[in-house]
Amino acid sequence: MNIKANVGTLDILGHLVLWFFVVLLTFGIGAFFFAYSFSKFVINRTELIDSNGVSHKLTCDVDLFGSIGHIILWIFITIITFGLGYIFYFYKVWNYCLNNSSVG
């Protein structure tokens, strides 16, 4: 099996510009939602290609606002650690999103 991500440069640029303004307008709080959106953005554009050449699309089943408790907890951890906790948060979000993804 092979993994292929179909993430275009213009898609990335549009996603980054949108979230840049969201982070600015929310005084940084949007960065915690960005982590989920980023993971979902990449996973939903990825497909598995089996040995027969048939592709199977990955789907991330994470609701952006469904993990509000997780986000609030990590906001406090990030504040207490003077921003260092966000690095760990980003990895935990990827872990959560991959564990809640399926092949369709």
MDAnalysis code that builds the backbone (N, CA, C; Angstrom):
import MDAnalysis as mda
import numpy as np

u = mda.Universe.empty(312, n_residues=104, atom_resindex=np.repeat(np.arange(104), 3), trajectory=True)
u.add_TopologyAttr("name", ["N", "CA", "C"] * 104)
u.add_TopologyAttr("resid", np.arange(1, 105))
u.add_TopologyAttr("resname", ["MET", "ASN", "ILE", "LYS", "ALA", "ASN", "VAL", "GLY", "THR", "LEU", "ASP", "ILE", "LEU", "GLY", "HIS", "LEU", "VAL", "LEU", "TRP", "PHE", "PHE", "VAL", "VAL", "LEU", "LEU", "THR", "PHE", "GLY", "ILE", "GLY", "ALA", "PHE", "PHE", "PHE", "ALA", "TYR", "SER", "PHE", "SER", "LYS", "PHE", "VAL", "ILE", "ASN", "ARG", "THR", "GLU", "LEU", "ILE", "ASP", "SER", "ASN", "GLY", "VAL", "SER", "HIS", "LYS", "LEU", "THR", "CYS", "ASP", "VAL", "ASP", "LEU", "PHE", "GLY", "SER", "ILE", "GLY", "HIS", "ILE", "ILE", "LEU", "TRP", "ILE", "PHE", "ILE", "THR", "ILE", "ILE", "THR", "PHE", "GLY", "LEU", "GLY", "TYR", "ILE", "PHE", "TYR", "PHE", "TYR", "LYS", "VAL", "TRP", "ASN", "TYR", "CYS", "LEU", "ASN", "ASN", "SER", "SER", "VAL", "GLY"])
u.atoms.positions = np.array([
    [0.833, -1.183, 0.000],
    [0.000, 0.000, 0.000],
    [0.872, 1.239, 0.000],
    [0.404, 2.232, -0.683],
    [1.067, 3.534, -0.724],
    [0.096, 4.592, -0.222],
    [0.654, 5.656, 0.282],
    [-0.141, 6.801, 0.724],
    [0.169, 7.967, -0.198],
    [-0.878, 8.656, -0.653],
    [-0.690, 9.804, -1.532],
    [-1.531, 10.958, -0.997],
    [-0.884, 12.073, -0.739],
    [-1.583, 13.278, -0.298],
    [-1.758, 14.208, -1.490],
    [-2.974, 14.626, -1.724],
    [-3.295, 15.521, -2.841],
    [-3.561, 16.922, -2.310],
    [-2.516, 17.551, -1.813],
    [-2.639, 18.881, -1.235],
    [-1.958, 19.863, -2.183],
    [-2.761, 20.706, -2.806],
    [-2.238, 21.665, -3.766],
    [-1.727, 22.929, -3.102],
    [-0.826, 23.604, -3.784],
    [-0.224, 24.825, -3.256],
    [-1.265, 25.914, -3.018],
    [-2.199, 26.085, -3.943],
    [-3.232, 27.108, -3.757],
    [-4.187, 26.746, -2.622],
    [-4.457, 25.456, -2.454],
    [-5.273, 25.014, -1.322],
    [-4.591, 25.370, -0.005],
    [-3.294, 25.113, 0.061],
    [-2.531, 25.422, 1.272],
    [-2.542, 26.922, 1.532],
    [-2.286, 27.695, 0.507],
    [-2.248, 29.152, 0.653],
    [-3.590, 29.690, 1.144],
    [-4.672, 29.231, 0.544],
    [-6.001, 29.668, 0.974],
    [-6.283, 29.297, 2.421],
    [-5.918, 28.083, 2.798],
    [-6.127, 27.612, 4.167],
    [-5.311, 28.440, 5.157],
    [-4.058, 28.709, 4.819],
    [-3.198, 29.501, 5.699],
    [-3.679, 30.937, 5.845],
    [-4.090, 31.554, 4.752],
    [-4.576, 32.939, 4.808],
    [-5.832, 33.019, 5.671],
    [-6.760, 32.100, 5.465],
    [-7.981, 32.075, 6.259],
    [-7.661, 31.971, 7.743],
    [-6.819, 31.013, 8.113],
    [-6.506, 30.800, 9.525],
    [-5.610, 31.888, 10.098],
    [-4.812, 32.556, 9.285],
    [-4.028, 33.683, 9.760],
    [-4.953, 34.780, 10.270],
    [-6.002, 35.072, 9.497],
    [-6.946, 36.106, 9.915],
    [-7.787, 35.651, 11.116],
    [-8.137, 34.384, 11.152],
    [-8.886, 33.871, 12.308],
    [-8.051, 33.999, 13.580],
    [-6.775, 33.641, 13.500],
    [-5.892, 33.739, 14.671],
    [-5.737, 35.198, 15.088],
    [-5.590, 36.088, 14.131],
    [-5.470, 37.512, 14.462],
    [-6.744, 38.049, 15.107],
    [-7.888, 37.718, 14.532],
    [-9.160, 38.240, 15.052],
    [-9.525, 37.679, 16.425],
    [-9.017, 36.503, 16.750],
    [-9.336, 35.884, 18.042],
    [-8.196, 36.046, 19.047],
    [-7.225, 36.900, 18.717],
    [-6.079, 37.167, 19.595],
    [-5.340, 35.888, 19.993],
    [-5.199, 34.975, 19.053],
    [-4.419, 33.768, 19.256],
    [-5.205, 32.535, 19.645],
    [-6.434, 32.680, 20.108],
    [-7.236, 31.523, 20.522],
    [-7.521, 30.623, 19.327],
    [-7.656, 31.196, 18.154],
    [-7.919, 30.422, 16.938],
    [-6.813, 29.435, 16.609],
    [-5.609, 29.650, 17.140],
    [-4.498, 28.737, 16.873],
    [-4.796, 27.342, 17.416],
    [-5.585, 27.265, 18.472],
    [-5.930, 25.963, 19.035],
    [-6.934, 25.223, 18.159],
    [-7.777, 25.953, 17.465],
    [-8.696, 25.337, 16.521],
    [-7.998, 25.025, 15.202],
    [-6.963, 25.824, 14.873],
    [-6.194, 25.608, 13.647],
    [-5.561, 24.220, 13.617],
    [-5.088, 23.761, 14.760],
    [-4.433, 22.449, 14.808],
    [-5.371, 21.352, 14.316],
    [-6.636, 21.390, 14.746],
    [-7.620, 20.412, 14.270],
    [-7.899, 20.596, 12.790],
    [-8.067, 21.835, 12.372],
    [-8.375, 22.116, 10.976],
    [-7.231, 21.684, 10.057],
    [-6.004, 21.934, 10.503],
    [-4.829, 21.542, 9.709],
    [-4.772, 20.032, 9.527],
    [-4.956, 19.298, 10.623],
    [-4.916, 17.836, 10.549],
    [-6.010, 17.303, 9.635],
    [-7.205, 17.819, 9.819],
    [-8.341, 17.376, 9.006],
    [-8.129, 17.744, 7.530],
    [-7.549, 18.919, 7.294],
    [-7.264, 19.397, 5.938],
    [-6.375, 18.409, 5.187],
    [-5.312, 17.936, 5.825],
    [-4.376, 17.014, 5.175],
    [-4.976, 15.612, 5.067],
    [-5.573, 15.117, 6.147],
    [-6.118, 13.747, 6.141],
    [-7.212, 13.592, 5.095],
    [-8.098, 14.571, 4.978],
    [-9.208, 14.469, 4.019],
    [-8.752, 14.568, 2.561],
    [-7.515, 14.953, 2.338],
    [-6.972, 15.015, 0.974],
    [-5.967, 13.899, 0.711],
    [-6.000, 12.878, 1.553],
    [-5.059, 11.766, 1.444],
    [-5.803, 10.501, 1.045],
    [-5.136, 9.680, 0.269],
    [-5.738, 8.402, -0.133],
    [-4.703, 7.284, -0.024],
    [-5.209, 6.102, 0.248],
    [-4.388, 4.895, 0.263],
    [-4.550, 4.204, -1.078],
    [-3.450, 3.783, -1.662],
    [-3.493, 3.086, -2.943],
    [-3.006, 1.668, -2.701],
    [-3.902, 0.695, -2.924],
    [-3.533, -0.702, -2.654],
    [-2.688, -1.275, -3.792],
    [-2.300, -2.521, -3.646],
    [-1.404, -3.155, -4.631],
    [-2.045, -3.308, -6.009],
    [-3.376, -3.244, -6.084],
    [-4.077, -3.337, -7.372],
    [-4.257, -1.978, -8.036],
    [-3.801, -0.915, -7.374],
    [-3.942, 0.428, -7.922],
    [-5.245, 1.104, -7.579],
    [-6.055, 0.476, -6.728],
    [-7.335, 1.065, -6.329],
    [-7.081, 2.021, -5.169],
    [-7.623, 3.231, -5.272],
    [-7.412, 4.221, -4.214],
    [-8.596, 4.240, -3.255],
    [-8.272, 4.442, -1.993],
    [-9.270, 4.525, -0.920],
    [-9.027, 5.829, -0.175],
    [-10.047, 6.667, -0.137],
    [-9.919, 7.990, 0.464],
    [-9.980, 7.911, 1.989],
    [-9.111, 8.678, 2.647],
    [-9.157, 8.795, 4.102],
    [-10.152, 9.890, 4.479],
    [-10.869, 9.678, 5.554],
    [-11.833, 10.654, 6.042],
    [-11.617, 10.856, 7.527],
    [-11.410, 12.102, 7.915],
    [-11.236, 12.443, 9.324],
    [-12.611, 12.793, 9.891],
    [-13.015, 12.065, 10.921],
    [-14.348, 12.232, 11.502],
    [-14.335, 13.102, 12.754],
    [-13.464, 14.077, 12.807],
    [-13.354, 14.954, 13.975],
    [-14.156, 16.215, 13.722],
    [-14.995, 16.564, 14.685],
    [-15.760, 17.796, 14.631],
    [-14.896, 18.899, 15.241],
    [-14.769, 20.001, 14.540],
    [-13.888, 21.082, 14.969],
    [-14.248, 21.598, 16.360],
    [-15.522, 21.660, 16.681],
    [-15.948, 22.190, 17.978],
    [-16.327, 21.086, 18.960],
    [-16.206, 19.837, 18.542],
    [-16.554, 18.720, 19.413],
    [-15.545, 18.452, 20.508],
    [-14.364, 19.002, 20.387],
    [-13.305, 18.755, 21.361],
    [-12.982, 20.014, 22.156],
    [-13.991, 20.779, 22.478],
    [-13.783, 22.060, 23.162],
    [-13.127, 21.874, 24.529],
    [-13.456, 20.782, 25.236],
    [-12.830, 20.513, 26.529],
    [-11.340, 20.276, 26.388],
    [-10.964, 19.524, 25.371],
    [-9.549, 19.264, 25.069],
    [-8.831, 20.569, 24.751],
    [-9.483, 21.431, 24.001],
    [-8.882, 22.709, 23.622],
    [-8.679, 23.586, 24.845],
    [-9.682, 23.677, 25.717],
    [-9.570, 24.514, 26.921],
    [-8.447, 24.018, 27.827],
    [-8.360, 22.707, 28.009],
    [-7.289, 22.137, 28.818],
    [-5.918, 22.534, 28.274],
    [-5.737, 22.422, 26.965],
    [-4.438, 22.725, 26.381],
    [-4.156, 24.215, 26.330],
    [-5.185, 25.058, 26.327],
    [-4.950, 26.503, 26.442],
    [-4.310, 26.792, 27.796],
    [-4.850, 26.197, 28.852],
    [-4.265, 26.390, 30.185],
    [-2.848, 25.833, 30.265],
    [-2.626, 24.651, 29.709],
    [-1.284, 24.064, 29.720],
    [-0.308, 24.955, 28.955],
    [-0.743, 25.495, 27.832],
    [0.117, 26.373, 27.034],
    [0.447, 27.654, 27.782],
    [-0.536, 28.219, 28.476],
    [-0.288, 29.442, 29.251],
    [0.683, 29.159, 30.393],
    [0.461, 28.070, 31.110],
    [1.317, 27.725, 32.248],
    [2.760, 27.459, 31.815],
    [2.932, 26.866, 30.650],
    [4.284, 26.539, 30.160],
    [4.855, 27.635, 29.259],
    [4.233, 28.803, 29.256],
    [4.695, 29.941, 28.451],
    [4.811, 29.593, 26.968],
    [3.871, 28.839, 26.458],
    [3.799, 28.528, 25.033],
    [4.411, 27.206, 24.616],
    [5.215, 26.610, 25.459],
    [5.862, 25.351, 25.086],
    [4.866, 24.196, 24.974],
    [3.780, 24.257, 25.709],
    [2.776, 23.198, 25.667],
    [2.099, 23.069, 24.317],
    [2.084, 24.165, 23.540],
    [1.415, 24.120, 22.235],
    [2.096, 23.134, 21.293],
    [3.399, 22.992, 21.424],
    [4.126, 22.045, 20.570],
    [3.610, 20.628, 20.817],
    [3.432, 20.271, 22.090],
    [2.914, 18.951, 22.434],
    [1.452, 18.824, 22.024],
    [0.714, 19.921, 22.163],
    [-0.697, 19.938, 21.773],
    [-0.859, 19.581, 20.304],
    [-0.011, 20.144, 19.451],
    [-0.108, 19.887, 18.018],
    [0.058, 18.403, 17.716],
    [1.001, 17.753, 18.394],
    [1.197, 16.312, 18.209],
    [0.001, 15.516, 18.723],
    [-0.558, 15.921, 19.864],
    [-1.708, 15.219, 20.426],
    [-2.932, 15.356, 19.514],
    [-3.084, 16.501, 18.884],
    [-4.195, 16.692, 17.951],
    [-4.035, 15.771, 16.748],
    [-2.818, 15.664, 16.204],
    [-2.578, 14.750, 15.088],
    [-2.904, 13.319, 15.495],
    [-2.474, 12.934, 16.683],
    [-2.765, 11.602, 17.202],
    [-4.265, 11.368, 17.284],
    [-4.985, 12.335, 17.833],
    [-6.438, 12.234, 17.973],
    [-7.129, 12.149, 16.603],
    [-6.704, 13.007, 15.676],
    [-7.329, 13.020, 14.346],
    [-7.055, 11.743, 13.565],
    [-5.833, 11.221, 13.650],
    [-5.535, 9.976, 12.955],
    [-6.305, 8.803, 13.554],
    [-6.458, 8.792, 14.883],
    [-7.225, 7.724, 15.541],
    [-8.712, 7.794, 15.234],
    [-9.189, 8.970, 14.788],
    [-10.591, 9.139, 14.445],
    [-10.789, 9.308, 12.943],
    [-9.940, 8.658, 12.170],
    [-10.050, 8.688, 10.713],
    [-10.396, 7.281, 10.220],
    [-11.005, 7.246, 9.067],
    [-11.375, 5.957, 8.490],
    [-11.047, 5.953, 6.992],
    [-10.975, 4.749, 6.462],
    [-10.721, 4.562, 5.032],
    [-12.055, 4.244, 4.368],
    [-12.381, 5.025, 3.352],
    [-13.673, 4.806, 2.697],
    [-13.564, 4.451, 1.255],
])
